[in-house]
Amino acid sequence: MRDRRHAAAPGQAGPYRAVRAALLRDPRLLLRLGAWSVAETAPALVVGLAVARAIDEGFAAGRPGLGFAWLALLGGAWLTAAVGARQVVVAVGSIVEPFREELLDHVVDGTLRRSAAAGHGPGAAAVARSNLQVELARDALASVITVVRSFAFTVVSVVLGLTTLMPQVLVLVLPPFVVGLCLFLLSLPALARRQRDFIVADERTAGALAAMAGGLRDIAACRAGDRVAADVGRQVARQARAGRSLARVTAMRTASLAVGGWLPVLLILAGAPWLVRHGAGAGVILGALVYVTQSLAPALGNLVQGLGMSGVRLRVTLERVLRSGEPPRPVTARSVPRDAAVELRGVTFAYGPHAEAVISDLDLSVPDGDHVAVVGPSGIGKSTLAALVTGLLRPDSGRVTVGGVPAERVDQASRVLIPQEAYVFRGTLMENLTYLAAAPKPAVEDAVTALGLTSLVARLGGYSAEIHAGLLSPGERQLVALARAYLTPARLVILDEATCHLDPAAEALAEEAFARRDGTLLVVAHRLTSATRARRILVMDGASVQLGRHEELLASCPPYADLAGLWNPSDSQELVP
Ligand SMILES: Nc1ncnc2c1ncn2[C@@H]1O[C@H](COP(=O)(O)OP(=O)(O)OP(=O)(O)O)[C@@H](O)[C@H]1O
């Protein structure tokens, strides 16, 4: 059975300690890996020497037999390398497999503890996701060990080989190689950070697209396509920025490869006369070039490529795996607000980093139980304000709270938004009315009476009638949506032109019913009559925002007086043409 003494190691600290523990678990495995690595990098030791001797002492000296003997030695080194490479894979496997098992123990443990704390069985999707992360971490560790080890053994072999061939060559090869390596190592932290940002941005884009695809029906029904597309678009733009920033650091990686891998070739060629003066023949120069082009440059290339990708992936996946095994944290996701008071402090919001702000530095206090109508010209930001209060949009700066809880963390059942386009699905009328909250029949009947749906229920033939969007007029759909919201326990109700398809009398009935209901009512007004019914009115007019009662605003707020002047009470003219 597997030795479990180190089984707690992954959870005890960060990724570096976990990797170190995996490497040092059994020093004999490292020795075995080292021994086979010597065999695997045998060609890097002899390749230049064999070529140089084969030319200088063999073919060029008229002794082809000796030339072929040196080449045969090189062939033998390749055979040794083949055997070594196979054994290296086995040795790397014996290091990473126990590491994988420990990580699996860790995540299964964490998943079980989490599900026990949540009171339900472990989710298959969560287990599968963790398992995938463990596999990725295992593969990344194997790749990092392979690459770093091969680099170290190759460099040592090449230095030994060049020393045997002609030590003066090292003067031309080592300085640019060390500079290239240092450049890469210096760029590694920034590269790791940006690669990580890119991986995270990539995953968030995939998550946003998956969420959008899953909610397409609702998005279409609520006509929220533009808003959702803008949100996903912002995420895509974030990913593009992360990609560009990664590309800039990747350029540094290419530069390090050029300096460390290819500058030595140029220096050997340029320094050939100097080498010849020190006794080098054509074979020595060719041998030196072979060392650099066949061993040193590829080893640096593999290190740059391998550490740049696998190293970062190892760190990101390990961090996740280690986190997924931690004890469950207290649930902080959503909170029930203490009341339905709405507060905005210094709120600024724009639909994109370069777009003009729709809402700038807005302060607003709506006490619990208030009834506020929001008016203003089309496109001024009324729906944006409603979306900010509902937590559908987050401010770029400032805070939006409901009952002291940040808007995006407010418990879903504590507030309800009814948009302009009402959502009715195929099912019975009763199912449509109680979709957001279960309600006994008498409560449903009260809502139906309060909101003026009695004749609609009669026309449809009762609550068990099957309905769908095509069967109802836009106004009837709005009535169903209003009754559905009315039946919820939400203390904060936001009507975003939710009565625009009702006639003025039906709108008055519905709004008065909501005004009588307990809690705070925010109405994005479609007609000025909505405003006069509200206790207070928020006038949005570009940069200026004013809050007050109808009479006060008529006297003190010219934009409101203008809007009111357009209004003829006898025909309940609409505010927004
Ligand atoms: N998803 C979006 N992406 C980009 N811009 C948007 C988005 N939604 C709204 N806007 C812009 O933001 C501004 C405010 O829009 P909003 O819908 O909040 O105004 P409104 O006052 O509710 O208008 P209306 O009365 O016509 O519904 C407008 O210029 C609009 O074009």
The ligand as a Tripos MOL2 file, in Angstrom:
@<TRIPOS>MOLECULE
LIG
   31    33     1     0     0
SMALL
NO_CHARGES

@<TRIPOS>ATOM
      1 N1        -26.0340   47.3870  -22.9980 N.pl3     1 LIG1
      2 C1        -25.6850   48.6210  -23.3440 C.ar      1 LIG1
      3 N2        -24.4960   48.8380  -23.9420 N.ar      1 LIG1
      4 C2        -24.1060   50.0890  -24.2780 C.ar      1 LIG1
      5 N3        -24.8370   51.1840  -24.0510 N.ar      1 LIG1
      6 C3        -26.0300   51.0150  -23.4570 C.ar      1 LIG1
      7 C4        -26.5150   49.7230  -23.0690 C.ar      1 LIG1
      8 N4        -27.7400   49.8780  -22.4940 N.ar      1 LIG1
      9 C5        -27.9850   51.2050  -22.5290 C.ar      1 LIG1
     10 N5        -26.9790   51.8730  -23.1070 N.ar      1 LIG1
     11 C6        -26.8920   53.3120  -23.3230 C.3       1 LIG1
     12 O1        -26.8990   53.9290  -22.0560 O.3       1 LIG1
     13 C7        -27.6780   55.0990  -22.0780 C.3       1 LIG1
     14 C8        -28.7680   54.9960  -21.0000 C.3       1 LIG1
     15 O2        -29.6460   53.9240  -21.3440 O.3       1 LIG1
     16 P1        -30.9050   53.5630  -20.4570 P.3       1 LIG1
     17 O3        -31.6010   52.4190  -21.0990 O.co2     1 LIG1
     18 O4        -30.4700   53.4200  -19.0500 O.co2     1 LIG1
     19 O5        -31.7500   54.8980  -20.6150 O.3       1 LIG1
     20 P2        -33.2730   55.1260  -20.2390 P.3       1 LIG1
     21 O6        -33.3180   56.4870  -19.6260 O.co2     1 LIG1
     22 O7        -33.8250   54.0160  -19.4670 O.co2     1 LIG1
     23 O8        -33.9270   55.1590  -21.6880 O.3       1 LIG1
     24 P3        -35.4350   54.7510  -22.1270 P.3       1 LIG1
     25 O9        -36.3400   55.6740  -21.4100 O.co2     1 LIG1
     26 O10       -35.4390   54.9850  -23.6140 O.co2     1 LIG1
     27 O11       -35.6160   53.3070  -21.7530 O.co2     1 LIG1
     28 C9        -28.2520   55.2200  -23.4880 C.3       1 LIG1
     29 O12       -27.4380   56.1030  -24.2090 O.3       1 LIG1
     30 C10       -28.1430   53.8290  -24.0420 C.3       1 LIG1
     31 O13       -27.9200   53.8710  -25.4390 O.3       1 LIG1
@<TRIPOS>BOND
     1     1     2 1
     2     2     3 ar
     3     2     7 ar
     4     3     4 ar
     5     4     5 ar
     6     5     6 ar
     7     6     7 ar
     8     6    10 ar
     9     7     8 ar
    10     8     9 ar
    11     9    10 ar
    12    10    11 1
    13    11    12 1
    14    11    30 1
    15    12    13 1
    16    13    14 1
    17    13    28 1
    18    14    15 1
    19    15    16 1
    20    16    17 2
    21    16    18 1
    22    16    19 1
    23    19    20 1
    24    20    21 2
    25    20    22 1
    26    20    23 1
    27    23    24 1
    28    24    25 2
    29    24    26 1
    30    24    27 1
    31    28    29 1
    32    28    30 1
    33    30    31 1
@<TRIPOS>SUBSTRUCTURE
     1 LIG1         1 GROUP 0 **** ****
